[in-house]
C-alpha cells in the first residue's frame, strides 16, 4: 500500500523585490535543523539591499534556534545599515518574541504600516 510522497518538511524561501528592498517569504519550520539555510541566504542578501522583510505568514514552527537566527540576522543587517523587518507572524511567534523581550525590536514593521499581500 503506497501513501504517496510525504509532504515536504523543512523551510522554503522565496525571494522577490519589494519597494526599496527584498521580501523573503518563509514557508515551513524555522527550527534548529533549518536555520543555517535561512542565515546563509539572507546574510548574502544584506550587502545588496537597503531593506529585508521576512514574511513569516507560512512559518508553522519557530524554536529557540530560529529565534536566535532572527536576532543574528537583525544584528547583521543593522551593522550593514540595512533595515530588517518581520511581517505577518502568527500569535505563537508573537508570544515567543514577547517572552524574550524582543517584540519591541521586531514590531517596527507593524508601526511603519508595511502591508504584505
N, C-alpha and C positions, 0 to 999 in steps of 0.2 A: 504494500500500500504506500503510495507516494503522496506526500503532502505538498509537494512543490517546493520551490526555493524559500528559504527562511527570509523574513523581512530584513532589510539592511539595518544593521546596527551600527552605531558609531556616530560620527559627526561629519556632516557635509557642509561645505561653504560655497556660497555663490557670491561673487564679487561683481559689482556694477558701479558705474559712475553715478554720483548723486550730488547735485548742485556744485559746490566747490570742493567736493571730496569724493570718498568712496563709501559705498554701502556694502557691508558684509552680512549677508543673510546666513544665519546659523541654523542648521536643522539636525536634530538628534540629541545626543548626550554630550554635555560638556563636563566630562569626568576625567579622572586621572589617566585613563587609557588614551584619551583623545586630545589632551591639552597641548602636547608637543606640535601636532599638526596646526592647531589654531595659532599658537605662538609663532611658529616659523612663517606661516603665510602672512599673518598680519604685521609682524615686525618687518618683513620685507617690503610692505606697502608704506610704512610710516615715512620714510625719507622722500617718497614720490608724491605726497599729497598734503593738503592743508588740514584735512579732517577725515576721520573714520567714524562711521556709525555702525555699531554691531546691532543687528536686528535679531533679537532673541525670541521672537514670536513662536518659532518652531522648536525651541530647546525643551526637551522633555525631562531633563535631569541636570542639576548642577550640584557638584560636590565641592569640598574644600580646595581640591586641586584646580578645579575650574575657576573658582573664585580667585585663587592665587594667580592664575593665568590672566584674568581680567585686570587685576591690580598691577601685575607686571607690565601688561600692555599699556595701561593707563600711564604708568611712570615713564616707560619708553617714549610714548607719544608726547608727553609733557616736555621731556628733555629735548625733543626734536622740534618743539614749537608746533605740534600737530594736535588739533582738537580731537578728543576721544570721547565718544558718547555711546550710551546703551539706549536702545529703544525697544518697546513692545515686550518687556519682560513680564512674566506672569507673577501671580501672588506669591508663590513659593520662593521665587528668586528675590522678589521684593522683601519678603520676610527674612531671608538669609542675609541680604545686604543690610537690613535693619539691625539684625542681631549682632553683626560685626561692625556696626557703626560706620558702614560705607555707603549707606543710602544717600546721604547728602552729597557725597563725591560724585555719584553716578546719576543723580536726579537732574543734572543740567539739561538734558535733552527735553524733559518734560517742561522745565521752566522756560526754555528758549522757544517752545512752541513747535518743535520739529514734528512733522507728521509723516509717518512712513506708511504708504498704502499697502 
